[in-house]
């Protein structure tokens, strides 16, 4: 699979850009050294195949109905601090 990447940096065919190998290079705007301006280049790159990642099951995520608030004992403190009002 291929895609086009536009860049202001000059690379050559065969190099890697954004993790993809450059197949073709075309100049959109040539560089102008007098005005110290970079050129703009289009690169046709070969995209590596996407890797398939395992998705997490929804059973591991608690639903709203099954959620319970932790008690002070479960939080480990056991002590509730109260600050006086001003």
Long-range contacts (C-beta under 8 A, 24 or more apart in sequence): 1-46, 1-47, 1-49, 2-44, 2-45, 2-46, 2-47, 3-44, 3-45, 3-47, 4-42, 4-43, 4-44, 4-45, 5-42, 5-43, 5-45, 6-40, 6-41, 6-42, 6-43, 7-40, 7-41, 7-43, 8-38, 8-39, 8-40, 8-41, 9-38, 9-41, 10-38, 10-39, 10-41, 11-41, 11-43, 17-43, 17-45, 18-45, 19-48, 20-45, 20-46, 20-47, 20-48, 21-45, 21-46
